[in-house]
Amino acid sequence: MPFQVSAIDHQRLQWAHNGITSRRDFDIALTTALHRAQWLAELYAGLSIERPVVAVPGELVPPRHGRLRDGIVGRALRDEIAEQLATGHALRGAAAADEHVVPAIRAWVAATVETLDHGLTNPDVGGGLRHLTAGLALCEKRSVSRPTALAGAYLTLGLEYLEKVEKQMPDHIEASGQGPRPAPVTVHGNVGAINSEVHHSNLVVAETVRGIDVTVQALQRAGRHDTAAALDELTRAVQQDPTLTDDRRPELLDHLADIAEAAADPDRPRALSRARGAMAAITGAAATSTQLAQALSTWHDTLGRFL
């Protein structure tokens, strides 16, 4: 930065230049200015930066230990994480094109942290993403010449972290009793063995039913016995109804898992939206399935209270 001469010294130099003052005053003014310049040079040479201007976090691995919260279906949480990843990658492309997406990136981080905090008991999982992207606050500083590029860099860190969380989801799901090797669960109908070495649809059906059962138990503990009974009976009807094909049965159980997730927490707009679509699909299937239609007729009003 250019050295600034004080007002007094500037006046002395001006007087000397105009012949109003003596050479002595000029020398004093010039010497003072030189001394100050030398002092500033020595001062700046001795300065050091105590911390980086921009936070550059190192690589962070999300904790592997943790469980799903009560009422959370592992499959549904995986789907939400996948949706956030897709949205984040789209935002990164927009940031690379220098579009004004800084507010959208900050909103993405907040929504993703909320998803992780709401779905998992270990707060350090969501806390890791919050730590990695803390530097997004700098994008509001006037000193940052390219805030979109900086926000895109932090978004990249967040996406890499979330991809690691996605890979660790089987650990969290299994620790919560919803994985491929938990305690036995009763599955009704022609769905095959559960605890044997099954690798295809039977295992998927068993895992889905187990996730619904976890939510049913959580609803019972919360005193919501009617909703728990409705989900339990509809699940049995889908498994037992002889008019449903083997391809149709897993699809309807997935829909019931979406309804169960929304029943556990009806204040989540995204889960509620999926549940409404799922209920429409089940209602359509009930038109040709007697057992499912009977169960739906019995419990439709109970489920309709939160849908």
C-alpha positions as CSV (number, residue, x, y, z in Angstrom):
1,M,0.0,0.0,0.0
2,P,1.4,3.6,-0.7
3,F,2.8,5.5,2.2
4,Q,0.5,8.3,3.4
5,V,2.2,11.6,4.5
6,S,0.5,13.2,7.5
7,A,-1.4,16.4,7.1
8,I,1.2,18.4,9.1
9,D,4.1,17.0,7.1
10,H,2.3,17.5,3.9
11,Q,1.7,21.2,4.8
12,R,5.4,21.6,5.6
13,L,6.4,20.1,2.3
14,Q,4.0,22.4,0.5
15,W,5.3,25.5,2.2
16,A,8.9,24.6,1.4
17,H,7.9,24.0,-2.2
18,N,6.2,27.4,-2.4
19,G,9.1,29.2,-0.7
20,I,7.0,30.1,2.3
21,T,9.0,28.2,4.9
22,S,12.7,27.4,5.4
23,R,14.8,24.6,4.1
24,R,15.1,23.4,7.7
25,D,11.3,22.8,7.9
26,F,11.4,21.0,4.7
27,D,14.2,18.7,6.0
28,I,12.3,18.0,9.2
29,A,9.2,17.1,7.2
30,L,11.0,14.9,4.8
31,T,13.1,13.2,7.6
32,T,9.9,12.5,9.6
33,A,8.2,11.0,6.6
34,L,11.2,8.8,5.9
35,H,11.4,7.6,9.5
36,R,7.7,6.8,9.4
37,A,8.1,4.9,6.2
38,Q,11.0,2.9,7.6
39,W,9.0,2.1,10.8
40,L,6.0,0.9,8.8
41,A,8.3,-1.3,6.6
42,E,9.9,-2.9,9.7
43,L,6.4,-3.3,11.3
44,Y,4.9,-5.1,8.3
45,A,8.0,-7.3,7.9
46,G,7.5,-8.6,11.4
47,L,3.8,-9.4,11.0
48,S,2.5,-12.9,10.6
49,I,-0.9,-14.4,9.9
50,E,-2.2,-16.3,12.9
51,R,-4.8,-18.3,11.0
52,P,-5.7,-18.9,7.4
53,V,-8.0,-16.3,5.8
54,V,-10.0,-19.1,4.2
55,A,-10.7,-22.3,6.2
56,V,-9.3,-25.3,4.3
57,P,-10.4,-28.4,6.3
58,G,-8.5,-31.6,5.8
59,E,-10.0,-34.9,4.8
60,L,-12.7,-36.1,7.2
61,V,-14.1,-39.6,7.5
62,P,-17.7,-39.8,8.9
63,P,-18.0,-42.0,12.0
64,R,-19.0,-45.6,11.4
65,H,-20.7,-46.1,14.7
66,G,-24.3,-45.1,15.0
67,R,-27.9,-46.3,14.6
68,L,-31.1,-45.2,12.9
69,R,-33.4,-43.2,15.1
70,D,-36.7,-44.8,16.1
71,G,-39.2,-44.8,13.3
72,I,-36.6,-44.3,10.6
73,V,-36.5,-46.9,7.8
74,G,-33.0,-47.5,6.5
75,R,-34.1,-47.8,2.9
76,A,-35.9,-44.5,3.0
77,L,-33.0,-42.7,4.5
78,R,-30.7,-44.1,1.9
79,D,-33.1,-42.7,-0.8
80,E,-33.0,-39.3,0.9
81,I,-29.2,-39.3,0.9
82,A,-29.2,-40.3,-2.8
83,E,-31.6,-37.4,-3.6
84,Q,-29.3,-35.0,-1.8
85,L,-26.3,-36.2,-3.7
86,A,-28.1,-35.8,-7.0
87,T,-29.2,-32.3,-6.0
88,G,-25.7,-31.4,-4.8
89,H,-24.1,-32.6,-8.1
90,A,-26.5,-30.5,-10.1
91,L,-25.6,-27.5,-7.9
92,R,-21.9,-28.1,-8.5
93,G,-22.5,-28.1,-12.2
94,A,-24.3,-24.7,-11.9
95,A,-21.5,-23.3,-9.7
96,A,-18.9,-24.4,-12.3
97,A,-20.9,-22.4,-14.9
98,D,-20.6,-19.4,-12.5
99,E,-24.4,-19.2,-11.9
100,H,-25.5,-17.5,-8.7
101,V,-26.1,-20.5,-6.6
102,V,-24.5,-19.6,-3.3
103,P,-27.8,-19.4,-1.4
104,A,-28.9,-22.7,-2.9
105,I,-25.6,-24.3,-1.8
106,R,-26.1,-23.1,1.7
107,A,-29.7,-24.3,1.7
108,W,-28.4,-27.7,0.4
109,V,-26.0,-28.0,3.3
110,A,-28.6,-27.1,5.9
111,A,-31.1,-29.7,4.4
112,T,-28.5,-32.4,4.2
113,V,-27.3,-31.9,7.8
114,E,-31.0,-32.0,8.9
115,T,-31.5,-35.3,7.1
116,L,-28.5,-36.8,8.8
117,D,-29.3,-35.5,12.2
118,H,-32.9,-36.6,11.9
119,G,-32.1,-40.1,10.6
120,L,-29.0,-41.1,12.7
121,T,-28.4,-41.1,16.4
122,N,-24.8,-40.1,16.1
123,P,-24.7,-36.3,15.8
124,D,-21.1,-36.4,14.6
125,V,-22.2,-37.6,11.2
126,G,-24.1,-34.5,10.4
127,G,-21.6,-32.5,12.4
128,G,-18.8,-33.5,10.1
129,L,-20.6,-32.0,7.1
130,R,-21.3,-28.9,9.1
131,H,-17.6,-28.6,9.9
132,L,-16.4,-29.1,6.4
133,T,-18.7,-26.5,4.9
134,A,-18.3,-23.9,7.7
135,G,-16.3,-21.7,5.3
136,L,-19.4,-21.0,3.3
137,A,-20.0,-18.0,5.5
138,L,-17.0,-16.3,3.8
139,C,-18.9,-16.2,0.6
140,E,-20.8,-13.2,2.0
141,K,-17.6,-11.2,2.6
142,R,-16.9,-8.4,0.2
143,S,-13.3,-9.3,0.2
144,V,-14.1,-12.6,-1.7
145,S,-14.0,-11.8,-5.4
146,R,-15.5,-15.0,-6.6
147,P,-18.0,-16.3,-4.0
148,T,-19.6,-18.8,-6.4
149,A,-16.3,-20.5,-7.0
150,L,-15.5,-20.7,-3.3
151,A,-19.0,-22.0,-2.5
152,G,-18.5,-24.6,-5.2
153,A,-15.3,-25.8,-3.6
154,Y,-17.0,-26.2,-0.2
155,L,-19.8,-28.0,-2.0
156,T,-17.4,-30.5,-3.5
157,L,-16.0,-31.2,0.0
158,G,-19.5,-31.8,1.2
159,L,-20.4,-34.1,-1.6
160,E,-17.3,-36.2,-1.1
161,Y,-18.2,-36.5,2.6
162,L,-21.8,-37.4,1.9
163,E,-20.7,-40.1,-0.5
164,K,-18.7,-41.7,2.3
165,V,-21.8,-41.5,4.5
166,E,-23.8,-43.3,1.8
167,K,-21.3,-46.1,1.6
168,Q,-21.5,-46.5,5.4
169,M,-25.2,-46.7,5.6
170,P,-25.3,-50.5,5.6
171,D,-23.4,-50.4,8.9
172,H,-25.9,-48.0,10.5
173,I,-28.8,-50.0,9.1
174,E,-27.4,-53.4,10.3
175,A,-26.7,-51.9,13.8
176,S,-30.3,-50.9,14.0
177,G,-31.6,-54.4,13.2
178,Q,-32.7,-53.6,9.7
179,G,-29.7,-55.1,7.8
180,P,-29.2,-58.4,6.1
181,R,-28.1,-60.3,9.2
182,P,-30.3,-59.2,12.2
183,A,-32.6,-61.2,14.4
184,P,-35.3,-63.2,12.6
185,V,-38.6,-61.5,11.7
186,T,-41.8,-63.1,10.7
187,V,-42.7,-62.7,7.1
188,H,-46.1,-64.0,5.9
189,G,-46.9,-65.3,2.5
190,N,-44.9,-66.8,-0.4
191,V,-41.6,-64.8,0.1
192,G,-39.2,-67.6,0.7
193,A,-36.6,-68.1,3.5
194,I,-35.2,-65.1,5.2
195,N,-32.2,-66.3,7.2
196,S,-30.8,-68.6,4.6
197,E,-28.4,-67.4,1.9
198,V,-30.8,-65.5,-0.2
199,H,-29.5,-62.8,-2.6
200,H,-32.4,-61.4,-4.6
201,S,-36.0,-60.5,-4.0
202,N,-36.6,-62.5,-0.9
203,L,-33.9,-60.7,1.0
204,V,-35.2,-57.3,-0.2
205,V,-38.7,-58.2,1.0
206,A,-37.4,-59.4,4.3
207,E,-35.4,-56.2,4.9
208,T,-38.4,-54.0,3.9
209,V,-40.8,-55.8,6.2
210,R,-38.2,-55.6,9.0
211,G,-37.9,-51.8,8.5
212,I,-41.7,-51.5,8.7
213,D,-41.8,-53.6,11.8
214,V,-39.2,-51.3,13.5
215,T,-41.5,-48.3,12.8
216,V,-44.5,-50.2,14.0
217,Q,-42.8,-50.9,17.3
218,A,-41.7,-47.3,17.7
219,L,-45.3,-46.1,17.1
220,Q,-46.5,-48.6,19.7
221,R,-44.0,-47.2,22.2
222,A,-45.2,-43.7,21.4
223,G,-48.8,-44.7,22.2
224,R,-50.0,-44.5,18.6
225,H,-51.5,-48.0,18.6
226,D,-54.1,-47.4,15.9
227,T,-51.5,-46.3,13.4
228,A,-49.2,-49.2,14.3
229,A,-52.1,-51.7,13.9
230,A,-53.0,-50.2,10.5
231,L,-49.5,-50.5,9.2
232,D,-49.1,-54.0,10.6
233,E,-52.4,-55.3,9.1
234,L,-51.7,-53.7,5.7
235,T,-48.2,-55.3,5.6
236,R,-49.7,-58.7,6.4
237,A,-52.3,-58.2,3.7
238,V,-49.7,-57.3,1.0
239,Q,-47.7,-60.4,2.0
240,Q,-50.6,-62.8,2.2
241,D,-53.0,-61.7,-0.6
242,P,-52.9,-64.5,-3.2
243,T,-54.0,-62.2,-6.0
244,L,-50.7,-60.2,-5.9
245,T,-47.9,-61.3,-8.1
246,D,-44.3,-61.8,-6.8
247,D,-43.3,-58.7,-8.7
248,R,-46.1,-56.5,-7.4
249,R,-45.7,-57.6,-3.7
250,P,-42.2,-56.0,-3.1
251,E,-43.3,-52.8,-4.8
252,L,-46.3,-52.4,-2.5
253,L,-44.2,-53.2,0.5
254,D,-41.9,-50.3,-0.5
255,H,-44.9,-48.1,-0.7
256,L,-45.9,-49.2,2.8
257,A,-42.4,-48.4,4.0
258,D,-42.8,-44.8,2.8
259,I,-46.1,-44.5,4.6
260,A,-44.5,-45.9,7.8
261,E,-41.7,-43.3,7.6
262,A,-44.2,-40.5,7.3
263,A,-46.4,-41.9,10.1
264,A,-43.3,-41.9,12.4
265,D,-42.7,-38.2,11.6
266,P,-45.6,-36.5,9.7
267,D,-43.9,-33.1,10.0
268,R,-41.3,-33.9,7.3
269,P,-42.7,-32.5,3.9
270,R,-40.6,-34.8,1.7
271,A,-41.6,-38.0,3.6
272,L,-45.2,-36.9,3.6
273,S,-45.2,-36.2,-0.1
274,R,-43.8,-39.7,-0.8
275,A,-46.4,-41.3,1.5
276,R,-49.3,-39.7,-0.3
277,G,-48.0,-41.0,-3.6
278,A,-47.5,-44.4,-1.9
279,M,-51.1,-44.4,-0.6
280,A,-52.4,-43.7,-4.0
281,A,-50.5,-46.7,-5.4
282,I,-51.8,-49.0,-2.7
283,T,-55.3,-47.8,-3.2
284,G,-55.0,-48.6,-6.9
285,A,-53.7,-52.1,-6.2
286,A,-56.6,-52.7,-3.7
287,A,-59.1,-52.4,-6.6
288,T,-58.0,-55.9,-7.8
289,S,-56.9,-57.4,-4.4
290,T,-59.7,-58.5,-2.1
291,Q,-57.6,-59.0,1.1
292,L,-55.7,-55.7,0.6
293,A,-59.0,-53.9,-0.1
294,Q,-60.5,-55.1,3.1
295,A,-57.5,-54.0,5.2
296,L,-57.4,-50.7,3.5
297,S,-61.1,-50.1,4.1
298,T,-60.6,-50.8,7.8
299,W,-57.7,-48.5,8.3
300,H,-58.0,-45.9,5.6
301,D,-59.3,-43.2,8.0
302,T,-56.6,-43.9,10.5
303,L,-53.9,-43.4,8.0
304,G,-55.7,-40.5,6.4
305,R,-55.3,-38.4,9.6
306,F,-51.7,-37.6,8.9
307,L,-51.7,-38.0,5.1
